[in-house]
Amino acid sequence: MMFNIRTTTPHVPEVAAVIRAHNAFCAATSPAESCHKLTASQLDVPAITLWCAWRAEEVLGIGALKLLDDGAGEVKSMHTVAAARGTGVGRAIVETIVNAARAKHLTRLWLETGTAPQFAAARALYARLGFANCPPFGDYKFDPHSAFYTLALTGD
């Protein structure tokens, strides 16, 4: 599948639609207190860069990098539209985020994702890309509906 990835704002109508779909997916698969999704307005801050994968005028997926205070980053709002799952879109977006984090000289990436069966492909993707399971980080608390991952970007 041919597509290109570029930075965007969450207020582009096609991107906003995917953000809404992502938030609905999270709400349908995890209890409200276990959903750590961001709205379009929450994604539109200086500490967050948002990317999307486009095929012509169609958004196939989104993902964001949130800069953390300690020289690390968090992968946020990863979502591939249903019709594009299994085509490499998610992998390409995560690799874009990892490369951007390295270019910013971040030391580590973190992420939280769901434990429901609907998140199995995402968890497998993160593992294939070298992310390792870890305890909760930052302000997250242990939650049976959350899985936490980290990736060292330096030699530590």
Protein Blocks (a to p, Z undefined) as FASTA:
>chain_A
ZZddddddfkbmklmmmmmmmmmmmmmmpcfklpccdcfklmmcfkbccddddehjacfb
dcdddddfkopacdehiacdfklgonlmmmmmmmmmmmmmmmnopabdcddddfbfklmm
mmmmmmmnopacdddehjbccdfkbccddddfbfZZ
